[in-house]
Amino acid sequence: MPALMIQGTGSNVGKSLLVAGLCRAARRRGLSVAPFKPQNMSNNAAVTADGGEIGRAQALQAIACGLSPHTDMNPVLLKPESEVGSQVVLQGRRIATVKAREYAALKPQLMAPVLESFHRLKAAHDLVIVEGAGSPAEVNLRAGDIANMGFACAAQVPVVLAGDIDRGGVIAQIIGTKAVLSPEDAAMVRGFLINKFRGDPSLFDDGYRLIEQRSGWRGFGVLPWFAQAHLLPAEDALDLGAVSSGGRVKVAALALSRIANFDDLDPLAQEPDIDLVMVRAGQAIPGDTKLVILPGSKSTRGDLAFLRAQGWDVDLAAHVRRGGYVLGICGGYQMLGSVVSDPEGLEGPAGEMPGLGLLEVATTMQGDKKLTQVQAIHAASGLRVEGYEIHLGVTNGPDCARPFAHITGRPEGAISADGRIMGSYLHGLFTQDGFRSAFIASLGARPSGLAYGAQVEATLDALADHIEAHADVAGLLALAQ
């Protein structure tokens, strides 16, 4: 069965959206298509139907294909826990936490399961569209590579290289990549795409021809900036916006250093009456905030220390004194308690750290990672919600007697006695239109009637239309043959 790989001249050049759009375009041609990314590094993960986890971008690409996310779509997921170490998730399951040098030694053992997952997808579908990671120009990482040319050569998948003209230097990006690749790797590249062009694309005609002449690769199009990209869940924390719509009700979310599953915020950002502000390092929580959200974190104690270093603990205390609301999700929920204990050193050195003390609960990290899709009933509204849990740790305490939700009869999460401090392990809550409307109404905001899931589907269709209009999609799919 055919396959095609989109690699990039660097990180955040738009590979994920290109693959999503091509997947939707292929599906609309009547093909059974699946996404694949051999290795991803992201703390924004999705729980799969087979009980594992993959990068959020591959979950979006699965939606573009009309499929349920599956662990084979992203067999190696790296989740950074510190500046030098990451959790390694293999075919959906955590197998280790390693430092960069240790991972380099581990990589050669991962090619076999990567190819195993890839071949399962190929056997089940007409077409597999593969996304690379970072850039193949990082030739210092070529030995043992499973993410870019190492995979392309091992699986014999043709490559198209995407360059980002918005960041400048796209001619050098593509020609420079050709210059540093080995002849064997360069032979896997069949062409290039120019992405994120602003203005009149004809102004780049000379540059486009120059790239073709110097690289010897065929150009497959110049894609203008896709203005609706912000309506799709982002995977890279670099894509976190500063402010949404400037609505009446301000919601401040803390941009933690190891922020995880931040796509929880996307539906809120699209509510016109909500002004979602990302509070970054060195900034204060705005005094007129109605709700502060502590999002998920890949390193709860590390981000507790980061939070305190920004003075956000002081800001939160003042916010609560003013009558404000606080919602902690997953790692953010753990931070709201009295203490976070990690006796086995699962997220760093073993030990414990005082929490923020805003909820009467305590958390202990435990080795079994919870990965599950759930249906729940929101305790305050009685509304049914669907979401997922993805966490280490068990949280207990007196405030759990006032649960945030109920899952098959058992209590989940905690709420303070005055009802203003809320904690939950449930991700994906705000994608539920009824729950989101009721929740923001309780803050005094006017619900817009946004149908979030339908909007994601419509935006994927618009993305496919965009790619069809500006790239040679038929030529790209022919490469896969």
N, C-alpha and C positions, 0 to 999 in steps of 0.2 A: 504494500500500500504506500502511496506517496506521502512525502513530508516536505516541509519548507521551514527554514530557520531564519528568524529576524534577529540579527545582532546589532549592537550599537557602537558608536564611536566613544561612548562614555555612559555613565549612569544618568538616569533621568532625561534621556533624549527622546522619550516617548515610545519605547519598545512595547510596553505593556498595552497601551492604547492601540498601537498599530496592530498587534496580534489580536486584540479584542475585535477591532473593526474588520480585520480580514476574516476572522472566524465567523462573524455575523454575515459578511458578504458571501462566504463560501456556503454557509447554511442556507442562505436565500437562493442559492443556485441549486439547491436540492441535495447537497452533499452532507453526509454524516461526518462532522468535523469535531476534533477534540484539541484542547490546548495542552502544551507541555512546557515545563521549565525545569531543566535538570537540577539546577541549584539556585536557590533564592536566598537572599539575606534580608529579613524583614521581621519586625516585631508586630506587624499587622497581619494576623493570621485568621483563617476561617476554619471552622470545624466541619469535617466532611461526613457524608452519610455513612461511610464505613468506619466511623469512630476515630479518625485521625485528624491531623491539621496540615494545612497547606498555606502558602502565601495568599493574601487577599486578592492580588491581581489575578491569580489563576482561578479563584472563585468567580470573579467577575467575567473572566474569559469563558468559564464554563456556562455562565448564564447566556453569554453571547452565542454559545453553541446549542443552547437549549438542553443542557445537561446538568445533573447534580454534581457538585464538586466531589472529586475522588482523590485519594492520596497518590495515585499514580500520576496525576497531573503535575505534581511538584515533589519528586521523591526525596530531595535533600533540601531542608529548610534550616537556615542558620538564624538564630535569634540572639542578637547581641545582649549580653548581660553586664558587660563592663567595657572599658576602652580596649582591652586586650583579649577578652574571652567571649565565646558564644556557646549557646546550647545547640546541639546538633540533633535535628529531628530527621529520622530516616524512614521513608514510606509511612509518614504520619506519626511515628513514635519517637519520643526522646530517647537517645541512646547514650549521650555523654554531654559534658560541658568541657570545652577545650580552649586552649589559647591558640593564637594564630599559627605558631610554629608547630604545635601538636596537630592542628587540623591539616597542615600541609603533608604531614606524615600519614594522616588517616585517609586522605583523598583517594589514593590508588585503590583502596578497598571498596570505594563507593561506586566506581564505574559499573561494576556488574549489576548491582540493584538498580542503578539509573537506567541501564539498557533494558533490564527486565521490565521495568515499568513502561518504558517507551514502547517496547515491542508488544506489550499487552494492549496498549492504546491503539497501536497500528493495526493489530489483528481485529480490533472491534470497530474500526471506523474507516471511512473512505480517505480521510486526510487528517494529518496531525500538523498543526502549526506550532513551531517551537520558538520560545523566547530565550535569548541569551541573557547573560548577567554582566554588568559592568561593560568592559570593552576587551576585544581580542588583542588590542594594541598593548595590553599589559603583558608583554611577552615574558617578563620575569616570572610570571605565574603559570607559564605554559606547561611546564613539567607536571604531569599528573592532573592536568585540567579536565574538569568534567562539565564546565559551565558554557564554554564557547567552542573554540576550534577543536579541543580535545574530544568533546562530544560529537561535533559535526563530522570529524574524520572517522571516529569509531562507528558511528551510525550511518555514515555516508549520506548526510543530509545537505542539500545545497543551501547556501547562505546568501541573504541580502543584508547589506550593511546600511543602517540608518544613521544619518547625521543631523544634529540640531543646529540649524542656522541662527536661531534666536540668540544663542549664547556667543555667536561670532566664531569666525575661523573655520567654517565648515569645509572649505576647500582643503585646508591643512589637515583637518580631522580625518577626511577620507583618504587623501593621497598619502598622508603620514601613516595611516594604518596599513595601507598597501606596502609602504616602504619597510616597515618593521616586521611584517609577517614573513614566515618562511615560505619558500615557493610552494610547498605542499599545502600549507594552510591557505595561502592566497588563491590557490586553484579551486578551493571550495567556494569562494565568493563568486556569485554570478552577476551581481549588480548592486546598486545603491539606491536609496531614497533620501530625499531632502525633506526634513520635517520642521514644522513650526515657523513657516515663512510668514512674515507680516508685510503687507503692501502688495505691490504689483509683481507677481512671480516672473513676468517677462524680463524684469530688470536683472534677473539672475541667469539669463540665457547663456551669456558668455562664460560665467563661472561653471555652469552645468556642463557645457561642452568641454571646458578645460579639465574638469574632473574625469570625464569619459576618456579624453585623450591621454592624460597622465596615468590614470589607473588601469586603463584597458577594460574597465567594467562598464556594463550597460546601466544607464539611468532609467529608473522606473517611475519617475515623477517627482514633482515638487508639491508638497502638501502644505497648504496655508495653515495658519494657527486655527485650531479647533476650539471655538469660543465656548462650547458647551461642555468642555472637559470637566469643569468644576461640578457638574451635576452627576458625575460618576464617582464611586468610592475610590479614594486615593490610597496608594500603598506606601509611598515614600513620605516620611515626615517632612521632607523638604517642600512638599506640596501643601502643607497646612497653611490655610489662609490666615490673615491677620484679623479681619473683620468681615462679617457677612453683609447683611442688607441695611444695617442702621435702623432696625426696628425699635419699637418703643421699650421693650423689655430686654434688659441686658443680661446675658448669660456669659460668665467668664469661665473658660476652661484652662487649666494649668498645663503648659507645655513642658511636661516632665522630661528629664534627660533621657529616660528609657521608656518613653511613652509607647503604649501598645494598644492595638485595636482601636485607634483613634477614629476609624470610620464610624464608630458609634455616634459621632458628632455630626456627620454629614446631613442627616435629615433635619436636624435643628437649624443648621446653617441656611437651609432653604425655606424656612418659615419666615415670611416677610415681616412679621411683627416681633421676631426675635433678633436681637443684635448679638451675635456670637463673637466674642472677643477671645483670641488666643493670647494668654498672658505668658510672655516669654521671660527668659532669664534676665534679671536686672530691672524688670518692670513690676509695678505694684498692682494689686488687684483693684480695679476701679471702685471707688466708694459708692457709686450708684448701681452696683450689681445686685440683681435680684436673686440669682442662683449661681453658685460656684460649683463646677464639676471637677472632681479629681478623677481623671480617666485611668485606664489600665496602665500597668507598668510591668516591664520585664524584670525589674529589680526593685522590689518594694522598699527594702531598707535603704538601698542606695538612693532611691528617689525621695525617700523621707529626709535623708541628709541633704539632698539637693534642694528640696522644698524649703527646709529651714535656712539654708544658705542664702536663699533669695529673700528671706523675711516673710514668706507667704504664710507661715504659721501665725505670725503677729497679725497679718492682714485678715486671715480667716477668723481669728478670735474677735477682731473688731467687726467683721462682717456679721458674725453670729450675734454679737451684742446689739447690732442695729436691727436685728430681726430678720436677717437674710437666711436663705435656704442653702443647703449643701447636699450634693449627691456624689457619693463615691462609687465607682464601678470597678469591680474586681480588685486590682491592686490598690486603687483609690479607696475602696471600701476597707481594705485591710489597714490602710494608713489612718483611718478615722478612729480606730480603736485605741485601747490603752497600751498595748504592746504588740510587737511583731517578733516572734521567736523563730529562729532557723537553726535548730540543734544539729542538723546534719550538714549544714553548709551548702544547701541546694542552690542558693542564689548568691553565693559569696562566702566569706569566712563565717564559720559557725558562730552563733551568738544571738543576742536579742537587742531590740531598740525600742525605746518608748514611742508610742504612737501619739497622735494629736489629741487624744482624750475627748473627742467630740461624741463618740458612741461608747456605751458600756459593753464592749466586746473585746476579745483578744484573739490573735491569730497565731497558729503554729504551722510552719511549713512541713509538709510531709511528702514522701517520695512518690506516691502515686498521683500522677497528673490527671486531673479531671478533664475529659474531652467529651462533651455530649451536647447534642441538640435537644432543646427542651420546649415544652409547652407549659405555660404557667398562667395563674390568675393573679393579676395585680390586686393586692389586698385593699388598697384605698378605694379603687374605682370598680372592682369586680370585673374588669375587662380581661379578656383572654389575650395573652401575648405569646409570641414565639421568639426564641432567642437561642443562645448557646453559652455553655460554660467552658472555659479554657484556663485552668489555674492549678497551681500548687497551693496547698494550705487549707486548713479547716478553721472556721471562725465561730466562736461561741461566746455567750455572755447574756446578761439580763435583758439587753435591748433586742435580742433575737426573739423575745416573747412578743414583740410587735414586728412581725415580719414585713418585708417589702412585698413579697409575693408568696404564693403557694404553688408547689410543684407536686402533682399527684398526691395532694393532701399534706405533704411535709412543708414546714415553714422554710422560707428562703430569705436571706438578708435580714436587715435590722433597721428600725426607725427609733429615733429618740422620743422621749416622753412628750415633748412639745410638738413632735411631728415635722420639725424643720430640718433635721439631719437624717439623711437616708443613705443606706448602703446596700449594694446588691452585687452578686457575682454574674448577673445576667447581661450578656452583650447583645446588641442588636435590637434593644427595646424600641428605639425611636423609629425604626423602619416600619413599625406597626402604626398605621394611620390613626386608628381609633385611640390607642393609648397615647400617642404623641399629642393628639388634639386635646385630650382630657388633661394631660400633664401640663402643657403650656397654658391651658385655660386656668389651671389652678394657680399659676404664677401671675395671672392677669393679662395674658397675651391673647390675641384673637387668632384662633386656628384658621388656616387658609384653605383647608380642604384638599391639601396636597395629597395625591396618590403616589407615594414614593416609589413603589415597585414598578408601577406603570411608567413613571417618568424615567427610571433607569432603562427599561426596555425601549422606550421611545428615543432616548439619547443614544443607545447602542445602534438603533436603526439610522439615526442621523449621522453617527460616526461612520457607519458603513457607506452611506450615501456620499459623505465627504471624501472618503478614500476612493470610492468608485469614480467620483468626478475629477480627481486630480492625479490619480496613479493608474498605471496599467495593471489592473487587477487580473485581467485575463492572462497577461504575460507572466505575472507573479505565480498564478496557479499553474500555468504551464510548466514553470520551472520544477514544481513539485512532481510532475509526471516523470 
